[in-house]
């Protein structure tokens, strides 16, 4: 097994776009020829676009792009810009009079600490596509859909730390598989191997982590959790493995184990945790082995997201806490 850049996975283009001042952005993954795709929405507060099309009982077999976006539900607008760009490039489902790009996506809440009235829109989605096709550097940390992400928000943003977007990909023989994950979790990010808290609920005065799980248990009899509704970890597994639509959905489901391994707690009522699977459908492999790798690349991408995040707006990053 060797680590590769996710942009080396054949058949896909990756791009970010963001507003540095407003701390919001989007990330797009494009397949010119269409990719077999599946999705699993596991959190209790999701925001998605065109996920029903990925149900195996429905007609369309392939998607042409998946996006991850900030902006809460407003961020779903980026899908329109992606469709415009792809139609201009002649990419989409052929309906004779034109080609209709099939664009699925999901959003996270980043209306704070940035400008809550500036959100990812059609223009930003269009720009992300341009960046993908122009082979602009596809990096991780405080960029794209992760530029405004935070984690550990159970006691409010005064105890939160910076999230971000993470990338990890590997190759074994001809098989390539990777993950792009925007980490904006309610809970803490904990390294499973060392049990080290990388980012999460953090007391800036005592300079100590507070353990989100324990703090949440103390609030057992609170009647409202609306003030926590600023969360969600979203992402995609990308591979060249041969998959059917049903198998892509199953891989997406299993990949959520990567969330559970790295985020404590994960999949809460106030998270909209979602995973897509995209496949260029080229290499025959054992599905059990593939699912294990999907979990591993998702887990590592989550770690990479917070390890590469930058301190912004007084919200500390891993690098600041561990300087």
N, C-alpha and C positions, 0 to 999 in steps of 0.2 A: 504493500500500500504506500502510495506517495501523495503528499499534499500538492494540490494544484490550485491555480487561480480559477475561480468559478467561471470566468469569461472563456476559459478553455473548453468548457463543455459544448460539444458540437450542436449547432442548430439554434442557439439562443443569443440574444443581445440584452445587455443590462445597462440601465441608466438611472441616474438620480437627477432631481431638480429640487431646489429649496430656496427659501428666503431667509437669509442669515439674520436679519434684524427681527423678523416676525417669529423666528424659531418654528417654522413649519415647512413641510416638504413632502415629496412623493418619490417613489421608486418603481420602476417598471421593468418587467421581464417580457421580452418579445420573442415570438417564434414566427418567422416569415411564412413557413410552410404549414403552420398549425401544429400544436402539441396535444397529445393525449393528456387529459387533465382530470383531476379529482380534487375534492375539498372535504375538510372536516371542521365544522364549527362547534367548538367545545365550550367556550365561555358563555356566561349568562347575559352578556350585554353586547352582542355583536352588531356590526354595521357592515353590510356586504352588498355587492352588485353582481348580478348574473351568476349566482351560485346554483340556482335551479337547473340551469342548462347542463351542469356537470353531473346531474343525476343519471345513472346508466340507462334508465328507461326512456330518456329523452333523445331526440333525433341527432343533434349536432355532436360529433365525436371529438372535435378539436377546438381549442381556443388559440387565439393569435397573440394575446397578451394577458398578463395578470399584473395588477398594480397593488402596491401598499401605499397608504396615504395617511397623513395627519389631517387635522381639521375637523375631527369628529365627523358627523354625518355630512357636513358641508363638503368634506374632502372627496366624496364620491363623484363630484363634478369633474375630477381629472380624467375620468373614463371617457368623457366626451372629446377631450383634446387628443387622447390616445386614438380614439376611433377616427377622428379627422385626419391625423397624421398617417395612420395605416391605410385608410381609403385612398389618400393621395399617392401612396406607394403601390397601390394595386394589391393590397394584402387583405384577405378576408374570405368569407363564405360566399361562393359565387351564386348570385340570384339572377343572373343574366343581365339585368339592367345596371348592376353595379356589384361590387364585392362588399359584403357587410362584415367588418371585423368583429369577432367574438371576443369581448373584453370583460374579464371578471376582475373583481377587486375587493379590497377590504380596508377598513379605516381604524385609526386609533385616535384617542383624545389627547390633543396637545394645545388646547386653547389657552393654557397657562403653562409656563410663565411668559410666553411670548405675547404677540399682539393678537388678542382673541377675535379681532375683526378682519384679519388677513388670513385667508385659508387657501390651501391648494385648489386650483381651478383648472379650467380647460387649457389655458395658456401654459400652466406649469406642467400638465400632463403632456402637452405637445413638446415642450422643451426637453422633458425627460426622454422622450422618444428620439429627438434629435441627438441628444447626448449619447444614447445607446448606439445609434447607427454611426455616429462619428467616432466611436471607440474612445470616448472620454474615460479617464481613469475611474474605475468602479471601486471605491474605497469604503471603509467601514468606520464606525464611530458616530460622531455628531454630524451626520449628513443625511440627505434624502428624507425618507419617511421617519428616520430616527433623530432628526436634528432637534426636535423639541421633546423627546421622550424622557420620562422620569420613572423611577421605581421606588418602592417602599413608602407608599402614600397613605398608610392606614391611620396615621395621626396628622395628616395634612402635609402640605408642601414644605413646611418649615423643618420637617424631618426627612424629606425625600432626598434621593441622590439621582444623578444623571443616568438615564438609559442611553439607548443609541441603536444603531443598526449593525448587525454582525454578519459575517460571511465565513463559510468554511466549506471546502471541497476536497475530495480525494479521488484518486484513480487506482483501480486494481485491474491490471491487464487492460482490456479495452473498455471496461466499465468506468463511467464517470458519474459521480453523484455529489451534490452540494446543497447548501441551504443558505437562504437570505432571510434573516429574522430581524424585525423591528421590535425592540424590547421596551415596553412601556408598562411594566407589570405592577399590579397592586402589591405583590409580595417582594421578598428578597431574592437576590441572585446568589446562589450558594454553590461553590465548586464541590461536586459530588465526591471527588477523589480525596480532597484535603479537608473538606467540611469548612473551608474558609468562606466567610461572607464577602463577596466581591463588591456588592452594592446593595443598598436596601434602606430600611428605616434606621436613621443615624442621628444621634444627639450631637449637634454641633458644639454644644458647650462642654460636655464631658468627653467628646470625641470617641464615643462608643456606639456600637450597633445595639439595637434594642429588641431584635427578634420579632418580626412582623406577626408570626404565628401566635406567640405568647400575648402580644398586645391586642390582637384581634379577639382572642379568647376572653380577655378581660372586659370586652364590650359585648358580651353574650346577650345581655338584656336590653341593649339599645334597640329602639323600634325603627330607626331609620338608618340606612347606609347610603343615602343619596349623596352625601358629601364625599364619598369615595369614588363616585362615578367618573373617574378620569384615568382609566386604565386600558389595558389590552396589549397582548403580544401577538403579532401577526407575521406571517412569513410563508415561504414556499420552499419545497424540496424540488430540485431540478436534476434530471438524470437523462442518460441516453439509453437506459434499460427498456426493453420491450414490455409494454404494459397494455392491458385492456382498460377501458374506462372504469370498470368495476375494481380492477386491481389498483388503479391510481387512487381511487377513493379510499381503499383499504390502507394503502401506504400512507396517505395523509392522516388517517386515523391513528395508525401505529406511531407515526412521527410525533404525535402529541406526547408520547412518553419522554421525548427530549425536553419538553416544557416541564413535565413533572419532575424530572431529574434535576433540573437547574433552577427552578423557580419554586419558592416556598412561601406561602401556598400558591398554587396555580389553579386555573379554571374556576375561579370564584364567580359568584353572582354578579360582581361588578367588573369582571374582565370579559372581553369579547374575543377570547383566544381562538385564532383561526389558522389553519395550515392548508395550503394548496400543494398538490403534486403536479409537476409538469414533466412530460417525457417526450423526447424526440423519437422514441420507439425503434431503436436500432440494434441493441445488444441483448441477446437471450441470456438471462441469469436466473439463479435460484431466488425465488421471492422471499424466502425466510432470511437469507443472507442480505438481500437488498433492504428489507425492513429494518434489520439490525443496524445497517449502515445509515439509514435515514434518521434513526434516533440519535446516532452518534454525531452526525453532522449538524443536526438541529441543536443539540446540547452545546457543542463547541461554538456554534455561531452565536448563541446566547451569551456565552462567556466573552467572546470577542467583542460583542456589542458594548458591554460595560467597560471592558478593559481599555477600549480605544475612545471612550467618551471624553468630552472636555467640559470643564467647569464653566457654567454660564448662569447669569442672573442670580448669583449667589448660591446656586445649587451645586454642591460639591460632586466631583467625579471620583472614580477609583484612583486616578493618578494623584489627585489632591490629598485624599484621605491616606494614601500609602506613600507619600513623598518621603 
